[in-house]
Amino acid sequence: MATASVPDAALRRARLLIDGEWIDGVDTFAVTDKFSGEVIGHADRASREQVTAAVAAADASFRSNRLDGYDRFSILRRAGEL
């Protein structure tokens, strides 16, 4: 079985997207391939304050969504047909 080439893990880093802005976490942790144990990237670890801000932003976004269930369904259905 062929394996995909994994680019340099140091070049891949997942940052935090909070309220539409990419921000750095308090530190990072390695993301490993569970089969090979190889480090395949790094991700930022959020602080309690960052988690609270992310939840508040998600809640505000959810509450401001003016689409009803049928409209959301229609959009997702059209996207699925692409």
C-alpha positions as CSV (number, residue, x, y, z in Angstrom):
1,M,0.0,0.0,0.0
2,A,1.4,3.4,-1.0
3,T,1.7,6.1,1.7
4,A,1.1,9.8,1.0
5,S,4.1,12.0,1.4
6,V,3.7,14.2,4.5
7,P,5.2,17.7,4.1
8,D,7.5,19.0,6.8
9,A,5.4,19.0,10.0
10,A,7.1,22.2,11.1
11,L,5.4,24.0,8.3
12,R,1.8,22.9,9.2
13,R,0.2,24.6,12.2
14,A,-3.4,24.9,13.1
15,R,-4.2,28.2,14.7
16,L,-7.4,29.3,16.5
17,L,-10.2,31.0,14.5
18,I,-12.2,33.0,17.0
19,D,-14.9,35.5,15.9
20,G,-13.5,35.6,12.4
21,E,-9.9,36.2,13.4
22,W,-6.9,33.8,13.3
23,I,-5.1,34.1,16.6
24,D,-2.3,32.3,18.4
25,G,-3.1,30.0,21.3
26,V,-1.2,29.9,24.6
27,D,1.1,27.2,23.3
28,T,1.1,24.4,20.7
29,F,1.0,20.6,20.8
30,A,2.1,18.0,18.3
31,V,-0.5,16.2,16.1
32,T,0.6,12.7,15.4
33,D,-0.4,10.0,12.9
34,K,-2.0,7.4,15.1
35,F,-0.7,4.5,13.0
36,S,2.9,5.6,12.4
37,G,3.4,7.9,15.4
38,E,4.9,10.4,13.0
39,V,4.3,14.1,13.8
40,I,2.2,15.5,11.0
41,G,1.6,19.0,12.3
42,H,1.0,21.2,15.3
43,A,-2.1,22.8,16.7
44,D,-2.5,25.7,19.1
45,R,-3.9,25.1,22.6
46,A,-6.5,27.6,23.7
47,S,-6.6,29.2,27.1
48,R,-9.8,29.2,29.1
49,E,-10.4,32.8,28.1
50,Q,-10.0,31.9,24.4
51,V,-12.4,29.0,24.8
52,T,-14.9,31.3,26.5
53,A,-14.5,33.9,23.7
54,A,-14.9,31.2,21.0
55,V,-18.1,29.9,22.6
56,A,-19.5,33.4,22.9
57,A,-18.7,34.2,19.3
58,A,-20.3,31.0,18.1
59,D,-23.4,31.6,20.2
60,A,-23.7,35.2,18.9
61,S,-23.4,33.9,15.3
62,F,-26.0,31.2,15.9
63,R,-28.4,33.7,17.4
64,S,-27.9,36.2,14.5
65,N,-28.6,33.5,11.8
66,R,-31.8,34.7,10.2
67,L,-32.4,31.6,8.0
68,D,-35.1,29.2,8.9
69,G,-34.6,25.5,8.7
70,Y,-36.0,25.2,5.2
71,D,-33.7,27.9,3.8
72,R,-30.7,26.3,5.4
73,F,-31.7,22.9,4.0
74,S,-32.1,24.5,0.5
75,I,-28.6,26.0,0.6
76,L,-27.0,22.7,1.8
77,R,-28.9,20.7,-0.8
78,R,-27.7,23.0,-3.6
79,A,-24.1,22.8,-2.3
80,G,-24.4,19.0,-2.2
81,E,-25.4,19.0,-5.9
82,L,-22.2,20.8,-7.0
